[in-house]
Amino acid sequence: MSKHERSESSEVDAERVMPSLKSAAMAITAAASMVPDKMKDYHPFPQKAPGAVVSTHNDKPTAQTASSAYRLAWADDEFLLRDDMRPLRLQLEYAKPEMILEEAGVESTVVVFGSARIHDYQRASRQLAVAEKEFKVKGDDAAKEKLRVAKKMMDSVKYYEAARELGELITTHSDGNKLVVITGGGPGIMEAASRGASQVPGGRSVGLNIVLPFEQAPNPYITPELCFNFHYFSMRKMHFLGRARALVAFPGGWGTLDELFEALTLIQTKKMAPIPVILFCKPWWDRIINFPNMVEEGVINARDFDLFKYAETAQEAWKHIRDFYNECKPNKTKARAEVAPPGPET
């Protein structure tokens, strides 16, 4: 058969088959319209499988059913915690908070970082009283150091109060929870920001806790259904910045510095769109990090100072956030922080 004859034959076959396909499609459509409403959500593959777990647990005990190999994969902790399953665990730690935050309507956040060791006046006072008593009894170097730190923490109470005020300001002016406070979920500055948010009727805050050998029990002011727990720092950091519209760093230790500099690096390298980054209390940061000396040494540029601003009060920090987004808008008469850039690249 020639090429031309094959082409004509194909066209004839198509003309013959098309009416049959159309008739079949019409028949399927008609049949679908006759399906009872309760059957319309039917799917041959079950969407949920709790029954499978229950039925497996109810299996008659035998040498076979007692074996770990017999357990359902997703119900087998020993299997899920194997080194080879780390990619799946990373995926789960990303997916669970992401889905819950999306379902809760949390689209934009203000990240508040700071020390877990800076407390309110009442707790700091108690710690100071204990340290003073211990120093009187022991008088050794360890007791002396504990007393010195306790006095420093009393001086730092002002940061706790500022973080609490900032959490309240953000939530009060968030236009119906469009802007939600997010912290590391622990005590100290993290607690203060969530506490401030909780003082606003209907206010919410997100807590991203992490499993650590110290410090990291969730504070009682986080919105319970928005309190998450992580094993992997990398996934936790991704969720910190994924919805971030601003970042405020209060005085803190290694964790605060780590999270702050990662955000600055992402913005500097354009892996993340610019957001307002505010360092609270310039004198404190000047004592901790010599930014001008980094410029002098040539390891950063002077323009990198534009990546962040300083604030001395909660009101000033909030003003920096509002001003940043007002400058991004064509209509600068509106003072709302709801326009937002995307988070970091994933």
Secondary structure, DSSP 8 states (H G I E B T S, - for coil): --HHHHHHHHHHHHHHHHHHHHHHHHHHHHHHHTS-GGGTT--SS-S--HHHHHHHHTS---TTTTSGGGS-GGG-HHHHTSGGGHHHHHHHHHHHHHHHHHHTT--EEEEEE--SS---HHHHHHHHHHHHHHHHHT-SHHHHHHHHHHHHHHHTHHHHHHHHHHHHHHHHTSTTTSEEEEE-SSSTHHHHHHHHHHTSTT--EEEEEE--SSS----TTS-GGGEEEES-HHHHHHHHHHTEEEEEE-S--HHHHHHHHHHHHHHHTTSS----EEEE-HHHHHHH--HHHHHHTTSS-GGGGGG-EEESSHHHHHHHHHHHHHHTSS-TT-------------
